[in-house]
Every structure is written in C-alpha cells, then in structure tokens.
Amino acid sequence: MVLIDTHNTAADNGRVLGYDNSHGYHHRHYLGKVGPVEFESYDSTEERFEAEVRQYLETHEPKPRT
C-alpha cells in the first residue's frame, strides 16, 4: 500500500506513506523515513493506512501542478 504525492515531497520518489514487508520485516515509510511496524493482519494494516491517508489529505494543502 502506498500514497504518492510528488507535488508535496520529493523524498522516497514522492512516497508519502507506505507499508510493506520487503527486506524480511514489516515496515512503514513516511516522508522518506522507514521504521518497523508490528503486523497483526492485512485488514488492520489497511485500516491504519486509510486513516493515515485521510489525515494527510486533511492537513496538507494540494500544490498546483506545473
């Protein structure tokens, strides 16, 4: 799962938020930073992701496309 917003961040190729389990562990990407997360289930990760996306979209002003 990933949220990409290249107009608001260049970090991590525009990846604002993402969850994955590559490299042998579950982790979260947020604005270029990576940290481990505890995996309970896909459904709980998806719920957390959706809540964080909503919060991001409510608090970050969209920048005009050039």
N, C-alpha and C positions, 0 to 999 in steps of 0.2 A: 504494500500500500504506500502510495506516495502523493504528496501535494507539491507541485512545481509552480513557482511564481518567479519567472526570470526578470520581471519588471521591478520586483522589490528586493531581490537578493541575487548576488552572483555566486555566493558560496555554494559549494557542492553542486555546481551546474544548475542552480536555480531550485534545488530541492529544499523546500522549507521544512517539510515534515515527512518522515518515512519510517516504516517498521519493516524489518526483515530478519532472517535468520542465517544469512550467509556468513562465512568465516567460522562456522561451528558454534555460534551463540546467537541468542535473540537480542536485538538491539534497536535503538531508536535514534534516528537522525533528526536534528533540529537546528536549522540555520548554521550548518557547517560543523556542528558538534555531534559526536556519537557517544552513546552511553548504553550500558547493558540494561535490559528490562526483564522482569520475570514473566514468563509465558504461562498463562492459565489455559486459554483456548483461543481459537481464531475469532470466535464471536466476541469475547471480551476485548481482544485487541482491536477489532473493527469498531466496537462501540467507543473505545478510548480515542481511536484515530478520528472518528467522525466528530466527537465532542471537541477535540483539539482543532480540527479544521474549522468548525463553526466559530470557535473563539478567535482563531487567527483572522478569519474573514470579517468578524465584527470589529476587530481592533486595528486592522491595517487598511489604510486608505489605498484604494487602487491607483496606480500611477498610469498616466496616459501612455498609450502606445505611440512610438515614434517611427 
